[in-house]
């Protein structure tokens, strides 16, 4: 298992309850794959650098977790077909980085 971080940009027109529901969809996929969510940060609504799906603002959410690669593929697949998610990016966190 490896450490990952995902940044998800939700549609800013969603209310808090809908955003939490979408957040729990992502974390449930992680937990079903025997992964562990270590931290999550709500950045809130921010202006996008460019319009995405005719939206000027997005609700940013960052989730740090530990999981297998199969879980990453499933999260990516689910997020791509979710209309409430404008963009997402999953990155693998490297250990022992030295400058």
MMTF fields as JSON, N, C-alpha, C and O atoms, coordinates in Angstrom:
{
  "mmtfVersion": "1.0.0",
  "mmtfProducer": "UNKNOWN",
  "numBonds": 395,
  "numAtoms": 396,
  "numGroups": 99,
  "numChains": 1,
  "numModels": 1,
  "chainsPerModel": [1],
  "groupsPerChain": [99],
  "chainIdList": ["A"],
  "bondAtomList": [4, 2, 8, 6, 12, 10, 16, 14, 20, 18, 24, 22, 28, 26, 32, 30, 36, 34, 40, 38, 44, 42, 48, 46, 52, 50, 56, 54, 60, 58, 64, 62, 68, 66, 72, 70, 76, 74, 80, 78, 84, 82, 88, 86, 92, 90, 96, 94, 100, 98, 104, 102, 108, 106, 112, 110, 116, 114, 120, 118, 124, 122, 128, 126, 132, 130, 136, 134, 140, 138, 144, 142, 148, 146, 152, 150, 156, 154, 160, 158, 164, 162, 168, 166, 172, 170, 176, 174, 180, 178, 184, 182, 188, 186, 192, 190, 196, 194, 200, 198, 204, 202, 208, 206, 212, 210, 216, 214, 220, 218, 224, 222, 228, 226, 232, 230, 236, 234, 240, 238, 244, 242, 248, 246, 252, 250, 256, 254, 260, 258, 264, 262, 268, 266, 272, 270, 276, 274, 280, 278, 284, 282, 288, 286, 292, 290, 296, 294, 300, 298, 304, 302, 308, 306, 312, 310, 316, 314, 320, 318, 324, 322, 328, 326, 332, 330, 336, 334, 340, 338, 344, 342, 348, 346, 352, 350, 356, 354, 360, 358, 364, 362, 368, 366, 372, 370, 376, 374, 380, 378, 384, 382, 388, 386, 392, 390],
  "bondOrderList": [1, 1, 1, 1, 1, 1, 1, 1, 1, 1, 1, 1, 1, 1, 1, 1, 1, 1, 1, 1, 1, 1, 1, 1, 1, 1, 1, 1, 1, 1, 1, 1, 1, 1, 1, 1, 1, 1, 1, 1, 1, 1, 1, 1, 1, 1, 1, 1, 1, 1, 1, 1, 1, 1, 1, 1, 1, 1, 1, 1, 1, 1, 1, 1, 1, 1, 1, 1, 1, 1, 1, 1, 1, 1, 1, 1, 1, 1, 1, 1, 1, 1, 1, 1, 1, 1, 1, 1, 1, 1, 1, 1, 1, 1, 1, 1, 1, 1],
  "groupList": [{"groupName": "UNK", "atomNameList": ["N", "CA", "C", "O"], "elementList": ["N", "C", "C", "O"], "formalChargeList": [0, 0, 0, 0], "bondAtomList": [1, 0, 2, 1, 3, 2], "bondOrderList": [1, 1, 2], "singleLetterCode": "X", "chemCompType": "L-PEPTIDE LINKING"}],
  "groupTypeList": [0, 0, 0, 0, 0, 0, 0, 0, 0, 0, 0, 0, 0, 0, 0, 0, 0, 0, 0, 0, 0, 0, 0, 0, 0, 0, 0, 0, 0, 0, 0, 0, 0, 0, 0, 0, 0, 0, 0, 0, 0, 0, 0, 0, 0, 0, 0, 0, 0, 0, 0, 0, 0, 0, 0, 0, 0, 0, 0, 0, 0, 0, 0, 0, 0, 0, 0, 0, 0, 0, 0, 0, 0, 0, 0, 0, 0, 0, 0, 0, 0, 0, 0, 0, 0, 0, 0, 0, 0, 0, 0, 0, 0, 0, 0, 0, 0, 0, 0],
  "groupIdList": [1, 2, 3, 4, 5, 6, 7, 8, 9, 10, 11, 12, 13, 14, 15, 16, 17, 18, 19, 20, 21, 22, 23, 24, 25, 26, 27, 28, 29, 30, 31, 32, 33, 34, 35, 36, 37, 38, 39, 40, 41, 42, 43, 44, 45, 46, 47, 48, 49, 50, 51, 52, 53, 54, 55, 56, 57, 58, 59, 60, 61, 62, 63, 64, 65, 66, 67, 68, 69, 70, 71, 72, 73, 74, 75, 76, 77, 78, 79, 80, 81, 82, 83, 84, 85, 86, 87, 88, 89, 90, 91, 92, 93, 94, 95, 96, 97, 98, 99],
  "secStructList": [7, 3, 3, 3, 3, 3, 3, 3, 3, 3, 3, 6, 6, 1, 7, 2, 2, 2, 2, 2, 2, 2, 2, 2, 2, 2, 2, 2, 2, 2, 2, 2, 6, 6, 7, 3, 3, 3, 3, 3, 3, 3, 3, 3, 3, 3, 3, 3, 3, 3, 3, 3, 6, 6, 3, 3, 3, 3, 3, 3, 3, 3, 3, 3, 3, 3, 3, 7, 2, 2, 2, 2, 2, 2, 2, 2, 2, 2, 2, 2, 2, 7, 6, 6, 3, 3, 3, 3, 3, 3, 3, 3, 7, 7, 1, 1, 7, 7, 7],
  "xCoordList": [0.835, 0.0, 0.879, 1.959, 0.395, 1.138, 0.3, -0.919, 0.975, 0.292, -0.069, 0.747, -1.292, -1.793, -2.473, -2.824, -2.641, -3.388, -4.28, -3.831, -5.531, -6.447, -7.029, -7.482, -7.011, -7.69, -8.904, -8.798, -10.053, -11.302, -11.908, -11.968, -12.355, -13.05, -14.511, -14.847, -15.366, -16.792, -17.452, -16.907, -18.619, -19.441, -19.766, -20.297, -19.462, -19.646, -21.114, -21.425, -22.009, -23.43, -24.04, -25.19, -23.289, -23.776, -23.809, -22.964, -24.784, -24.815, -23.871, -23.36, -23.648, -22.693, -23.063, -22.189, -24.344, -24.799, -24.465, -24.03, -24.665, -24.362, -22.864, -22.438, -22.064, -20.605, -20.127, -19.269, -20.667, -20.29, -20.702, -19.977, -21.848, -22.298, -21.324, -20.983, -20.872, -19.905, -18.55, -17.878, -18.155, -16.909, -16.971, -16.004, -18.104, -18.251, -18.292, -17.931, -18.715, -18.648, -17.194, -16.863, -16.33, -14.901, -14.26, -13.54, -14.518, -13.892, -14.416, -13.686, -15.659, -16.182, -15.473, -15.247, -15.122, -14.366, -12.995, -12.514, -12.377, -11.066, -11.173, -10.363, -12.174, -12.329, -12.743, -12.334, -13.544, -13.914, -12.7, -12.638, -11.734, -10.505, -9.449, -8.272, -9.859, -8.977, -7.928, -6.856, -8.259, -7.393, -7.785, -8.803, -6.966, -7.206, -7.075, -6.071, -8.104, -8.049, -7.317, -7.755, -6.202, -5.409, -5.737, -5.599, -6.173, -6.469, -7.322, -7.255, -8.12, -8.877, -9.002, -9.149, -8.941, -8.974, -9.979, -9.944, -10.877, -11.822, -11.221, -11.015, -10.942, -10.458, -11.606, -11.438, -12.768, -13.926, -14.001, -13.325, -14.838, -15.064, -13.927, -13.568, -13.376, -12.299, -12.564, -13.231, -12.034, -12.171, -11.242, -10.078, -11.763, -10.972, -10.103, -10.465, -8.981, -8.098, -8.758, -8.496, -9.607, -10.355, -11.681, -11.793, -12.653, -13.975, -13.924, -13.331, -14.543, -14.664, -16.153, -16.846, -16.635, -18.065, -18.94, -19.965, -18.524, -19.227, -19.293, -20.16, -18.396, -18.339, -17.11, -16.026, -17.292, -16.18, -15.554, -14.4, -16.321, -15.859, -15.998, -16.8, -15.199, -15.268, -15.03, -14.383, -15.552, -15.362, -14.239, -14.389, -13.118, -11.925, -11.927, -12.266, -11.545, -11.438, -10.177, -9.951, -9.355, -8.128, -8.234, -8.595, -7.917, -7.981, -6.643, -6.161, -6.04, -4.817, -5.201, -5.969, -4.654, -5.033, -3.957, -3.011, -4.124, -3.218, -4.059, -5.067, -3.67, -4.467, -3.648, -2.522, -4.247, -3.662, -3.964, -4.82, -3.254, -3.442, -4.824, -5.365, -5.402, -6.744, -7.769, -8.7, -7.591, -8.488, -8.346, -9.34, -7.143, -6.887, -7.617, -8.243, -7.539, -8.212, -9.726, -10.386, -10.274, -11.722, -12.154, -13.182, -11.386, -11.709, -11.667, -12.554, -10.65, -10.519, -11.715, -12.269, -12.108, -13.247, -14.545, -15.307, -14.787, -16.02, -16.053, -17.089, -14.931, -14.893, -15.059, -15.61, -14.596, -14.724, -16.172, -16.525, -17.016, -18.409, -19.348, -20.553, -18.823, -19.641, -19.8, -18.811, -21.031, -21.288, -21.064, -20.921, -21.03, -20.863, -19.401, -19.097, -18.496, -17.06, -16.566, -16.684, -16.008, -15.472, -14.13, -13.911, -13.236, -11.905, -11.438, -11.901, -10.512, -9.838, -8.431, -8.164, -7.55, -6.171, -5.675, -5.754, -5.167, -4.615, -3.108, -2.626, -2.366, -0.906, -0.382, -0.929, 0.675, 1.328, 2.341, 3.171, 2.271, 3.195, 4.469, 4.429, 5.575, 6.869, 7.37, 7.129, 8.059, 8.656, 10.144, 10.779, 10.686, 12.126, 12.663, 13.659, 12.013, 12.524, 13.69, 13.608, 14.773, 15.946, 16.286, 16.224, 16.65, 16.989, 18.447, 18.917],
  "yCoordList": [-1.181, 0.0, 1.243, 1.265, 2.262, 3.513, 4.665, 4.557, 5.777, 6.989, 7.832, 8.019, 8.338, 9.155, 10.403, 10.491, 11.353, 12.564, 12.851, 12.786, 13.163, 13.509, 14.888, 15.186, 15.723, 17.009, 16.908, 16.57, 17.208, 17.144, 18.54, 19.219, 18.967, 20.247, 19.936, 19.48, 20.194, 19.972, 21.212, 22.313, 21.025, 22.122, 23.04, 22.573, 24.317, 25.262, 25.524, 26.042, 25.183, 25.407, 24.353, 24.493, 23.298, 22.267, 22.794, 23.601, 22.341, 22.727, 21.823, 20.832, 22.178, 21.445, 19.972, 19.105, 19.698, 18.314, 17.474, 16.33, 18.033, 17.321, 17.1, 16.049, 18.084, 17.941, 16.849, 16.046, 16.805, 15.756, 14.38, 13.405, 14.291, 13.027, 12.548, 11.366, 13.465, 13.111, 12.736, 11.825, 13.443, 13.133, 11.702, 10.947, 11.345, 10.009, 8.916, 7.774, 9.238, 8.265, 7.901, 6.733, 8.917, 8.692, 7.909, 6.94, 8.324, 7.646, 6.218, 5.348, 5.964, 4.594, 3.657, 2.488, 4.166, 3.354, 3.019, 1.895, 3.988, 3.767, 2.702, 1.777, 2.836, 1.909, 0.51, -0.475, 0.396, -0.92, -1.646, -2.876, -0.884, -1.459, -1.645, -1.827, -1.599, -1.778, -0.676, -0.882, 0.502, 1.666, 2.452, 2.171, 3.431, 4.236, 5.714, 6.141, 6.489, 7.945, 8.52, 8.34, 9.213, 9.75, 11.205, 11.637, 11.976, 13.389, 13.914, 13.419, 14.922, 15.6, 17.067, 17.422, 17.91, 19.359, 19.963, 19.693, 20.782, 21.515, 22.89, 23.67, 23.186, 24.519, 25.476, 26.692, 24.935, 25.774, 26.259, 25.741, 27.262, 27.781, 28.721, 29.628, 28.487, 29.325, 29.58, 28.798, 30.678, 31.023, 30.132, 29.947, 29.584, 28.739, 29.602, 30.74, 29.085, 29.81, 30.008, 30.995, 29.072, 29.16, 28.429, 27.591, 28.734, 28.126, 26.635, 26.23, 25.842, 24.403, 24.086, 24.37, 23.504, 23.184, 24.406, 24.303, 25.541, 26.832, 27.32, 28.127, 26.846, 27.264, 28.15, 27.852, 29.234, 30.132, 29.81, 30.157, 29.141, 28.798, 27.301, 26.63, 26.788, 25.376, 25.199, 26.031, 24.118, 23.79, 22.762, 21.633, 23.152, 22.31, 21.437, 21.891, 20.19, 19.232, 18.408, 17.93, 18.237, 17.442, 16.272, 16.452, 15.072, 13.871, 13.152, 12.877, 12.845, 12.048, 10.655, 10.503, 9.631, 8.272, 7.281, 7.617, 6.054, 4.96, 3.865, 3.452, 3.383, 2.374, 1.662, 2.051, 0.597, -0.137, 0.579, 1.461, 0.186, 0.806, 0.511, 1.325, -0.645, -0.982, 0.042, 0.394, 0.512, 1.521, 2.832, 3.515, 3.183, 4.418, 4.378, 5.36, 3.255, 3.111, 3.245, 3.854, 2.685, 2.754, 4.184, 4.648, 4.884, 6.282, 7.134, 7.956, 6.936, 7.691, 7.439, 8.376, 6.189, 5.832, 6.476, 7.037, 6.392, 6.942, 8.465, 9.038, 9.117, 10.587, 11.109, 12.192, 10.364, 10.81, 10.834, 11.64, 9.966, 9.913, 10.691, 10.735, 11.296, 12.046, 13.488, 14.212, 13.91, 15.259, 16.34, 17.512, 15.974, 16.956, 17.304, 18.237, 16.559, 16.804, 17.465, 16.907, 18.672, 19.387, 18.806, 18.553, 18.595, 18.032, 17.268, 17.509, 16.342, 15.661, 15.299, 15.132, 15.183, 14.796, 13.941, 14.341, 12.767, 11.857, 11.811, 11.562, 12.053, 11.984, 11.035, 10.955, 10.327, 9.432, 10.236, 10.946, 10.124, 10.857, 10.04, 8.867, 10.668, 10.003, 10.074, 11.046, 9.032, 8.996, 9.288, 8.972, 9.884, 10.155, 10.99, 10.626, 12.094, 13.0, 13.774, 14.312, 13.837, 14.59, 15.582, 15.278, 16.787, 17.84, 17.755, 18.561],
  "zCoordList": [0.0, 0.0, 0.0, 0.591, -0.669, -0.783, -0.272, -0.136, 0.01, 0.452, -0.759, -1.661, -0.776, -1.877, -1.329, -0.153, -2.223, -1.92, -3.128, -4.272, -2.862, -3.938, -3.676, -2.571, -4.705, -4.635, -5.537, -6.716, -4.965, -5.703, -5.735, -4.71, -6.91, -7.043, -7.358, -8.451, -6.375, -6.535, -7.126, -7.05, -7.708, -8.197, -7.016, -6.008, -7.118, -6.004, -5.687, -4.614, -6.585, -6.332, -5.412, -4.996, -5.089, -4.173, -2.751, -2.364, -1.967, -0.557, 0.241, -0.279, 1.51, 2.345, 2.489, 2.496, 2.601, 2.761, 1.525, 1.652, 0.345, -0.901, -1.057, -1.534, -0.658, -0.744, 0.205, -0.164, 1.418, 2.377, 1.855, 2.051, 1.2, 0.633, -0.44, -0.486, -1.305, -2.347, -1.739, -2.223, -0.677, 0.034, 0.588, 0.485, 1.168, 1.753, 0.686, 0.969, -0.513, -1.605, -1.891, -2.092, -1.906, -2.176, -1.042, -1.283, 0.199, 1.344, 1.503, 1.978, 1.116, 1.236, 0.255, 0.568, -0.935, -1.892, -1.311, -1.45, -0.666, -0.043, 1.047, 1.098, 1.915, 3.033, 2.576, 3.191, 1.512, 0.984, 0.426, 0.451, -0.078, -0.603, 0.464, 0.152, 1.728, 2.891, 3.02, 3.589, 2.479, 2.636, 3.882, 4.515, 4.221, 5.415, 5.062, 4.492, 5.409, 5.226, 6.425, 7.562, 6.185, 7.29, 7.599, 8.744, 6.586, 6.812, 5.666, 4.541, 5.973, 4.922, 5.29, 6.459, 4.271, 4.473, 3.507, 2.307, 4.044, 3.213, 2.95, 3.88, 1.695, 1.346, 1.113, 1.209, 0.809, 0.571, -0.87, -1.759, -1.076, -2.429, -2.812, -2.061, -3.987, -4.525, -5.999, -6.676, -6.474, -7.892, -8.703, -8.349, -9.789, -10.668, -11.578, -11.878, -12.013, -12.923, -14.285, -14.974, -14.664, -15.92, -15.711, -14.816, -16.508, -16.368, -16.699, -17.699, -15.859, -16.073, -16.062, -15.085, -17.135, -17.273, -16.981, -16.308, -17.488, -17.353, -15.9, -15.564, -15.044, -13.64, -13.427, -13.927, -12.685, -12.365, -11.009, -10.757, -10.13, -8.778, -8.553, -9.203, -7.617, -7.256, -5.772, -5.137, -5.217, -3.806, -3.719, -4.185, -3.123, -3.067, -1.813, -0.721, -1.994, -0.895, -1.129, -2.241, -0.099, -0.201, 0.768, 1.931, 0.286, 1.108, 1.012, -0.087, 2.161, 2.215, 2.691, 3.641, 2.017, 2.368, 1.962, 1.25, 2.431, 2.131, 1.484, 2.058, 0.301, -0.395, -1.459, -1.769, -2.018, -3.136, -4.447, -4.507, -5.484, -6.797, -7.376, -8.123, -7.038, -7.52, -7.03, -7.754, -5.807, -5.236, -5.999, -6.246, -6.367, -7.111, -8.447, -8.845, -9.132, -10.421, -10.261, -11.103, -9.196, -8.964, -8.626, -9.12, -7.794, -7.458, -8.727, -8.96, -9.531, -10.778, -11.693, -12.268, -11.825, -12.681, -12.184, -12.971, -10.887, -10.315, -10.442, -10.778, -10.177, -10.245, -11.666, -11.863, -12.65, -14.045, -14.515, -15.376, -13.964, -14.404, -13.477, -13.723, -12.432, -11.481, -11.969, -12.086, -12.253, -12.758, -11.709, -12.06, -10.433, -9.366, -9.124, -8.379, -9.749, -9.617, -10.9, -11.991, -10.745, -11.896, -12.327, -13.511, -11.369, -11.632, -10.396, -9.281, -10.626, -9.522, -9.971, -11.161, -9.008, -9.291, -8.136, -6.974, -8.466, -7.463, -7.663, -8.768, -6.583, -6.658, -5.586, -4.486, -5.923, -4.989, -4.186, -4.754, -2.88, -2.021, -1.858, -1.489, -2.132, -2.022, -0.574, 0.142, -0.179, 1.161, 1.056, 0.05, 2.088, 2.196, 1.045, 0.42, 0.769, -0.249, 0.315, 1.419, -0.431, -0.007, -1.081, -2.272, -0.648, -1.61, -2.005, -2.809]
}
